[in-house]
Amino acid sequence: LVLLKESGVRIGKIVNNMLSFARKGSSQMSTHNLTELVDAALDLAATDYDLKKEYDFRKIVIERDYEPGIPPIPCDSGQIEQVVLNLLRNGSQAMHYAATNEPRFTVGVYADWTRQMACIEIGDNGPGMDEAVRHRVFEPFFTTKPVGEGTGLGLSVSYFIITENHHGEMEVVSSPGEGATFIIRIPFASTSNSTATQIVPQ
């Protein structure tokens, strides 16, 4: 009975996450300050803990490094905050499982003026990952967590939100023992706006 209940909970989580894939049509796009969205997600993370799922942001140092003057970007604020929270939770669990000494996140927001994109970097000092894991990390249902500890959909949903809903890019830079850094890039202007002028630093 216990196993059946646990399976039901896991399936429920999978279904809820899968529904996120279908929300492209109802996406609430408007112009937002990316730094403010990242700050909002970090503020939520600061009070978010779940000892059963083995993450507690209250024990993790978060360092912020923001470039000033980044223009507002067209995005779904709720989806961007969801992606940032997914990455923070994933990283905090990885650091917990590896018993990382003095766990730390470095969170950066900056502009790639040449490519006209706003960027978010979220890095941790956790265990990192090898090349085989790195190449599969955004695949649906792929997870390195213990059985029953994760659906393997958090990163794939995040990847879908950035690449499909926001026409952006998402990648991870990592090697064993060197932590992991996730990089998100979102265009300054909507791809449907073919008359947009190039934005330059102020």
C-alpha angles and dihedrals in degrees: 000000000000091000090049091051092048090049090051092052091049093049089049090054091048092051092048091050092046089054087061088066090060097050096087092103093053095045112139103223120188138135116283141171103248094207090056091050092051090048090051091052091047091050089053091047092051090067096035119104136148115179092191090057088041104237129116117171091192088077096049125087112227118200118193127204114178128177111222123231100036109156120239113266133211108252147126102264095203093051094048091050089048091054093049091049091048091054093046093049092046092050094045092052091049091052091047094051090048093046089232113200112238096355113218141179124204112201120191133182118189144142131256095207094181093057094032094236136132114226137206121194122191114183132175135190094229132122096294122209139262125246094264093055093042092057092052101037095105095047115116113257093009112132138156093201122110117276110284094016099097144012094222091233105100097086095037091053089049091050091050092050093052101039101035106026096036102026088233138126135253129188141156129225114200148134132186113287093005102088125239133271121199116202123200124189123190125181118250090228134034113265088233090063100084093168095058114133122226115269117224131195115273 
